[in-house]
Amino acid sequence: MSKTVPLVGHVVTQKEKQLLRQESPETKPKHITVMPEDLVKVLVNQLGCRIKRQTGSHMIVERPEKGKSSAIPIHCKEIAPKTLDIIMKQLEFRFNEEVRPYLEKG
């Protein structure tokens, strides 16, 4: 899909903004309550990540095969959807296909 520039004087709709940003629905997490400890368990036990270190209230998780890492806040009851989206982008995981099935299994 090619990017298009809106016409002058045209009011850009939310749908058009989404297309311009090229957010793909398969990588954008749908709202789900994710507890930090559950996310760390899935990343480490199921998806091959490792805990690099813990500094204060954040755990640094590394994805060795990609050379990527991300800080996961462990001070909160649940991870906010936007924060979860950022973590998935940093670790290069597609949330709905790769991570969510393990979280829903419990």
TIVO-2410 file (N, C-alpha, C; in nm, 3 decimals):
# residues 106
REC num residu      c1      c2      c3 atome chaine
REC   1      M   0.085  -0.116   0.000     N      A
REC   1      M   0.000   0.000   0.000    CA      A
REC   1      M   0.090   0.123   0.000     C      A
REC   2      S   0.063   0.215  -0.088     N      A
REC   2      S   0.145   0.335  -0.096    CA      A
REC   2      S   0.091   0.444  -0.006     C      A
REC   3      K   0.182   0.527   0.044     N      A
REC   3      K   0.143   0.639   0.128    CA      A
REC   3      K   0.087   0.750   0.040     C      A
REC   4      T  -0.022   0.810   0.085     N      A
REC   4      T  -0.078   0.923   0.011    CA      A
REC   4      T  -0.078   1.046   0.100     C      A
REC   5      V  -0.066   1.159   0.040     N      A
REC   5      V  -0.068   1.285   0.113    CA      A
REC   5      V  -0.208   1.343   0.102     C      A
REC   6      P  -0.268   1.383   0.216     N      A
REC   6      P  -0.404   1.438   0.210    CA      A
REC   6      P  -0.408   1.568   0.131     C      A
REC   7      L  -0.522   1.594   0.069     N      A
REC   7      L  -0.542   1.717  -0.007    CA      A
REC   7      L  -0.550   1.836   0.087     C      A
REC   8      V  -0.513   1.952   0.037     N      A
REC   8      V  -0.522   2.075   0.116    CA      A
REC   8      V  -0.668   2.102   0.148     C      A
REC   9      G  -0.697   2.132   0.274     N      A
REC   9      G  -0.834   2.161   0.315    CA      A
REC   9      G  -0.914   2.036   0.349     C      A
REC  10      H  -0.856   1.918   0.328     N      A
REC  10      H  -0.924   1.792   0.356    CA      A
REC  10      H  -0.905   1.758   0.504     C      A
REC  11      V  -1.012   1.723   0.572     N      A
REC  11      V  -1.005   1.682   0.711    CA      A
REC  11      V  -0.967   1.533   0.713     C      A
REC  12      V  -0.855   1.503   0.777     N      A
REC  12      V  -0.803   1.366   0.780    CA      A
REC  12      V  -0.880   1.287   0.885     C      A
REC  13      T  -0.937   1.174   0.845     N      A
REC  13      T  -1.011   1.089   0.937    CA      A
REC  13      T  -0.915   1.000   1.015     C      A
REC  14      Q  -0.966   0.938   1.121     N      A
REC  14      Q  -0.884   0.846   1.201    CA      A
REC  14      Q  -0.834   0.731   1.114     C      A
REC  15      K  -0.920   0.681   1.028     N      A
REC  15      K  -0.883   0.569   0.939    CA      A
REC  15      K  -0.767   0.610   0.849     C      A
REC  16      E  -0.775   0.732   0.795     N      A
REC  16      E  -0.667   0.781   0.708    CA      A
REC  16      E  -0.538   0.801   0.786     C      A
REC  17      K  -0.548   0.849   0.910     N      A
REC  17      K  -0.430   0.866   0.994    CA      A
REC  17      K  -0.363   0.730   1.018     C      A
REC  18      Q  -0.446   0.630   1.044     N      A
REC  18      Q  -0.393   0.496   1.068    CA      A
REC  18      Q  -0.322   0.444   0.943     C      A
REC  19      L  -0.381   0.465   0.827     N      A
REC  19      L  -0.318   0.421   0.703    CA      A
REC  19      L  -0.189   0.496   0.676     C      A
REC  20      L  -0.186   0.625   0.707     N      A
REC  20      L  -0.064   0.704   0.688    CA      A
REC  20      L   0.048   0.656   0.779     C      A
REC  21      R   0.013   0.618   0.902     N      A
REC  21      R   0.115   0.567   0.995    CA      A
REC  21      R   0.154   0.424   0.961     C      A
REC  22      Q   0.073   0.360   0.879     N      A
REC  22      Q   0.091   0.220   0.838    CA      A
REC  22      Q   0.104   0.127   0.958     C      A
REC  23      E   0.012   0.142   1.054     N      A
REC  23      E   0.007   0.051   1.166    CA      A
REC  23      E  -0.058  -0.076   1.117     C      A
REC  24      S   0.009  -0.186   1.131     N      A
REC  24      S  -0.051  -0.310   1.085    CA      A
REC  24      S  -0.128  -0.374   1.199     C      A
REC  25      P  -0.250  -0.421   1.172     N      A
REC  25      P  -0.334  -0.476   1.278    CA      A
REC  25      P  -0.274  -0.599   1.345     C      A
REC  26      E  -0.189  -0.676   1.273     N      A
REC  26      E  -0.135  -0.796   1.333    CA      A
REC  26      E  -0.023  -0.767   1.433     C      A
REC  27      T   0.038  -0.650   1.430     N      A
REC  27      T   0.143  -0.619   1.526    CA      A
REC  27      T   0.091  -0.531   1.640     C      A
REC  28      K  -0.019  -0.464   1.620     N      A
REC  28      K  -0.074  -0.376   1.723    CA      A
REC  28      K  -0.153  -0.460   1.824     C      A
REC  29      P  -0.115  -0.456   1.951     N      A
REC  29      P  -0.187  -0.539   2.047    CA      A
REC  29      P  -0.330  -0.491   2.070     C      A
REC  30      K  -0.422  -0.583   2.073     N      A
REC  30      K  -0.559  -0.552   2.113    CA      A
REC  30      K  -0.557  -0.544   2.265     C      A
REC  31      H  -0.652  -0.470   2.324     N      A
REC  31      H  -0.647  -0.453   2.469    CA      A
REC  31      H  -0.665  -0.586   2.539     C      A
REC  32      I  -0.569  -0.616   2.621     N      A
REC  32      I  -0.571  -0.735   2.704    CA      A
REC  32      I  -0.497  -0.699   2.833     C      A
REC  33      T  -0.545  -0.748   2.945     N      A
REC  33      T  -0.477  -0.721   3.071    CA      A
REC  33      T  -0.355  -0.811   3.080     C      A
REC  34      V  -0.238  -0.750   3.085     N      A
REC  34      V  -0.114  -0.827   3.092    CA      A
REC  34      V  -0.040  -0.790   3.219     C      A
REC  35      M  -0.019  -0.890   3.303     N      A
REC  35      M   0.057  -0.871   3.425    CA      A
REC  35      M   0.205  -0.881   3.390     C      A
REC  36      P   0.291  -0.797   3.447     N      A
REC  36      P   0.433  -0.801   3.414    CA      A
REC  36      P   0.498  -0.938   3.434     C      A
REC  37      E   0.466  -1.004   3.545     N      A
REC  37      E   0.528  -1.134   3.571    CA      A
REC  37      E   0.485  -1.239   3.469     C      A
REC  38      D   0.360  -1.231   3.420     N      A
REC  38      D   0.313  -1.324   3.317    CA      A
REC  38      D   0.386  -1.301   3.185     C      A
REC  39      L   0.406  -1.174   3.151     N      A
REC  39      L   0.476  -1.141   3.027    CA      A
REC  39      L   0.620  -1.191   3.032     C      A
REC  40      V   0.688  -1.170   3.144     N      A
REC  40      V   0.827  -1.216   3.158    CA      A
REC  40      V   0.833  -1.368   3.148     C      A
REC  41      K   0.739  -1.439   3.213     N      A
REC  41      K   0.737  -1.585   3.206    CA      A
REC  41      K   0.723  -1.634   3.063     C      A
REC  42      V   0.631  -1.574   2.988     N      A
REC  42      V   0.609  -1.615   2.849    CA      A
REC  42      V   0.733  -1.586   2.764     C      A
REC  43      L   0.790  -1.467   2.779     N      A
REC  43      L   0.907  -1.431   2.700    CA      A
REC  43      L   1.024  -1.524   2.728     C      A
REC  44      V   1.045  -1.557   2.855     N      A
REC  44      V   1.160  -1.641   2.892    CA      A
REC  44      V   1.133  -1.789   2.866     C      A
REC  45      N   1.021  -1.840   2.914     N      A
REC  45      N   0.995  -1.984   2.906    CA      A
REC  45      N   0.948  -2.031   2.769     C      A
REC  46      Q   0.875  -1.950   2.696     N      A
REC  46      Q   0.816  -1.994   2.571    CA      A
REC  46      Q   0.884  -1.939   2.447     C      A
REC  47      L   0.939  -1.818   2.454     N      A
REC  47      L   0.985  -1.750   2.333    CA      A
REC  47      L   1.136  -1.729   2.325     C      A
REC  48      G   1.211  -1.790   2.415     N      A
REC  48      G   1.356  -1.790   2.403    CA      A
REC  48      G   1.428  -1.664   2.447     C      A
REC  49      C   1.361  -1.574   2.518     N      A
REC  49      C   1.429  -1.456   2.569    CA      A
REC  49      C   1.500  -1.492   2.699     C      A
REC  50      R   1.587  -1.405   2.745     N      A
REC  50      R   1.652  -1.426   2.874    CA      A
REC  50      R   1.653  -1.296   2.953     C      A
REC  51      I   1.655  -1.311   3.083     N      A
REC  51      I   1.662  -1.193   3.170    CA      A
REC  51      I   1.807  -1.149   3.176     C      A
REC  52      K   1.831  -1.029   3.131     N      A
REC  52      K   1.967  -0.974   3.128    CA      A
REC  52      K   2.006  -0.923   3.266     C      A
REC  53      R   1.918  -0.843   3.326     N      A
REC  53      R   1.942  -0.790   3.460    CA      A
REC  53      R   1.813  -0.724   3.511     C      A
REC  54      Q   1.814  -0.692   3.638     N      A
REC  54      Q   1.704  -0.615   3.695    CA      A
REC  54      Q   1.763  -0.493   3.761     C      A
REC  55      T   1.714  -0.378   3.721     N      A
REC  55      T   1.758  -0.252   3.780    CA      A
REC  55      T   1.636  -0.183   3.839     C      A
REC  56      G   1.633  -0.171   3.968     N      A
REC  56      G   1.520  -0.106   4.034    CA      A
REC  56      G   1.391  -0.180   4.006     C      A
REC  57      S   1.295  -0.109   3.952     N      A
REC  57      S   1.164  -0.169   3.929    CA      A
REC  57      S   1.143  -0.210   3.783     C      A
REC  58      H   1.252  -0.227   3.708     N      A
REC  58      H   1.243  -0.270   3.569    CA      A
REC  58      H   1.334  -0.391   3.545     C      A
REC  59      M   1.283  -0.485   3.469     N      A
REC  59      M   1.359  -0.603   3.433    CA      A
REC  59      M   1.399  -0.589   3.286     C      A
REC  60      I   1.526  -0.606   3.257     N      A
REC  60      I   1.575  -0.597   3.120    CA      A
REC  60      I   1.573  -0.737   3.061     C      A
REC  61      V   1.492  -0.755   2.957     N      A
REC  61      V   1.478  -0.884   2.890    CA      A
REC  61      V   1.543  -0.873   2.753     C      A
REC  62      E   1.620  -0.975   2.716     N      A
REC  62      E   1.695  -0.974   2.590    CA      A
REC  62      E   1.645  -1.087   2.499     C      A
REC  63      R   1.638  -1.057   2.371     N      A
REC  63      R   1.606  -1.158   2.270    CA      A
REC  63      R   1.736  -1.185   2.193     C      A
REC  64      P   1.812  -1.286   2.235     N      A
REC  64      P   1.948  -1.307   2.183    CA      A
REC  64      P   1.957  -1.326   2.032     C      A
REC  65      E   1.864  -1.400   1.972     N      A
REC  65      E   1.875  -1.427   1.828    CA      A
REC  65      E   1.861  -1.303   1.742     C      A
REC  66      K   1.796  -1.200   1.795     N      A
REC  66      K   1.780  -1.074   1.721    CA      A
REC  66      K   1.872  -0.964   1.774     C      A
REC  67      G   1.933  -0.989   1.891     N      A
REC  67      G   2.018  -0.886   1.951    CA      A
REC  67      G   1.938  -0.767   2.003     C      A
REC  68      K   1.814  -0.789   2.041     N      A
REC  68      K   1.724  -0.683   2.089    CA      A
REC  68      K   1.699  -0.699   2.238     C      A
REC  69      S   1.671  -0.589   2.305     N      A
REC  69      S   1.635  -0.596   2.447    CA      A
REC  69      S   1.532  -0.487   2.479     C      A
REC  70      S   1.464  -0.505   2.591     N      A
REC  70      S   1.362  -0.409   2.632    CA      A
REC  70      S   1.349  -0.412   2.784     C      A
REC  71      A   1.310  -0.299   2.840     N      A
REC  71      A   1.286  -0.288   2.984    CA      A
REC  71      A   1.138  -0.313   3.012     C      A
REC  72      I   1.111  -0.406   3.101     N      A
REC  72      I   0.973  -0.437   3.137    CA      A
REC  72      I   0.948  -0.386   3.279     C      A
REC  73      P   0.849  -0.297   3.295     N      A
REC  73      P   0.821  -0.245   3.429    CA      A
REC  73      P   0.758  -0.353   3.515     C      A
REC  74      I   0.815  -0.377   3.632     N      A
REC  74      I   0.757  -0.478   3.720    CA      A
REC  74      I   0.695  -0.414   3.845     C      A
REC  75      H   0.688  -0.280   3.845     N      A
REC  75      H   0.632  -0.207   3.958    CA      A
REC  75      H   0.482  -0.187   3.946     C      A
REC  76      C   0.424  -0.223   3.831     N      A
REC  76      C   0.282  -0.196   3.810    CA      A
REC  76      C   0.201  -0.326   3.817     C      A
REC  77      K   0.070  -0.310   3.839     N      A
REC  77      K  -0.018  -0.426   3.844    CA      A
REC  77      K  -0.040  -0.485   3.706     C      A
REC  78      E  -0.054  -0.397   3.606     N      A
REC  78      E  -0.069  -0.443   3.468    CA      A
REC  78      E   0.006  -0.347   3.376     C      A
REC  79      I   0.046  -0.400   3.261     N      A
REC  79      I   0.120  -0.320   3.165    CA      A
REC  79      I   0.020  -0.249   3.074     C      A
REC  80      A   0.036  -0.119   3.061     N      A
REC  80      A  -0.052  -0.038   2.976    CA      A
REC  80      A  -0.039  -0.082   2.830     C      A
REC  81      P  -0.148  -0.076   2.753     N      A
REC  81      P  -0.144  -0.121   2.613    CA      A
REC  81      P  -0.034  -0.054   2.530     C      A
REC  82      K  -0.013   0.075   2.548     N      A
REC  82      K   0.090   0.146   2.471    CA      A
REC  82      K   0.229   0.097   2.510     C      A
REC  83      T   0.251   0.074   2.640     N      A
REC  83      T   0.379   0.022   2.687    CA      A
REC  83      T   0.403  -0.117   2.631     C      A
REC  84      L   0.300  -0.198   2.629     N      A
REC  84      L   0.311  -0.333   2.574    CA      A
REC  84      L   0.345  -0.328   2.425     C      A
REC  85      D   0.284  -0.236   2.355     N      A
REC  85      D   0.313  -0.217   2.212    CA      A
REC  85      D   0.460  -0.181   2.192     C      A
REC  86      I   0.513  -0.093   2.274     N      A
REC  86      I   0.653  -0.051   2.263    CA      A
REC  86      I   0.747  -0.168   2.293     C      A
REC  87      I   0.716  -0.246   2.396     N      A
REC  87      I   0.798  -0.363   2.431    CA      A
REC  87      I   0.802  -0.461   2.315     C      A
REC  88      M   0.686  -0.486   2.255     N      A
REC  88      M   0.679  -0.581   2.142    CA      A
REC  88      M   0.761  -0.530   2.023     C      A
REC  89      K   0.755  -0.401   1.995     N      A
REC  89      K   0.833  -0.344   1.885    CA      A
REC  89      K   0.982  -0.354   1.913     C      A
REC  90      Q   1.023  -0.326   2.037     N      A
REC  90      Q   1.165  -0.332   2.071    CA      A
REC  90      Q   1.219  -0.474   2.060     C      A
REC  91      L   1.138  -0.573   2.098     N      A
REC  91      L   1.183  -0.713   2.092    CA      A
REC  91      L   1.151  -0.778   1.958     C      A
REC  92      E   1.084  -0.705   1.871     N      A
REC  92      E   1.044  -0.753   1.738    CA      A
REC  92      E   0.958  -0.879   1.743     C      A
REC  93      F   0.856  -0.875   1.828     N      A
REC  93      F   0.755  -0.980   1.835    CA      A
REC  93      F   0.625  -0.926   1.781     C      A
REC  94      R   0.547  -1.012   1.716     N      A
REC  94      R   0.410  -0.977   1.677    CA      A
REC  94      R   0.321  -1.029   1.790     C      A
REC  95      F   0.261  -0.936   1.862     N      A
REC  95      F   0.188  -0.971   1.984    CA      A
REC  95      F   0.079  -1.074   1.960     C      A
REC  96      N  -0.013  -1.046   1.867     N      A
REC  96      N  -0.129  -1.133   1.849    CA      A
REC  96      N  -0.093  -1.273   1.803     C      A
REC  97      E   0.012  -1.288   1.721     N      A
REC  97      E   0.050  -1.419   1.670    CA      A
REC  97      E   0.146  -1.494   1.761     C      A
REC  98      E   0.240  -1.424   1.823     N      A
REC  98      E   0.348  -1.492   1.894    CA      A
REC  98      E   0.333  -1.491   2.046     C      A
REC  99      V   0.279  -1.386   2.103     N      A
REC  99      V   0.278  -1.373   2.249    CA      A
REC  99      V   0.140  -1.400   2.309     C      A
REC 100      R   0.038  -1.341   2.252     N      A
REC 100      R  -0.097  -1.351   2.309    CA      A
REC 100      R  -0.147  -1.494   2.331     C      A
REC 101      P  -0.124  -1.588   2.238     N      A
REC 101      P  -0.172  -1.725   2.263    CA      A
REC 101      P  -0.119  -1.785   2.394     C      A
REC 102      Y   0.006  -1.757   2.428     N      A
REC 102      Y   0.063  -1.809   2.553    CA      A
REC 102      Y   0.002  -1.741   2.674     C      A
REC 103      L  -0.027  -1.611   2.664     N      A
REC 103      L  -0.087  -1.539   2.776    CA      A
REC 103      L  -0.229  -1.585   2.801     C      A
REC 104      E  -0.301  -1.618   2.694     N      A
REC 104      E  -0.440  -1.662   2.711    CA      A
REC 104      E  -0.450  -1.803   2.766     C      A
REC 105      K  -0.347  -1.885   2.743     N      A
REC 105      K  -0.346  -2.022   2.798    CA      A
REC 105      K  -0.335  -2.021   2.949     C      A
REC 106      G  -0.268  -1.916   3.000     N      A
REC 106      G  -0.255  -1.902   3.143    CA      A
REC 106      G  -0.136  -1.968   3.191     C      A
***
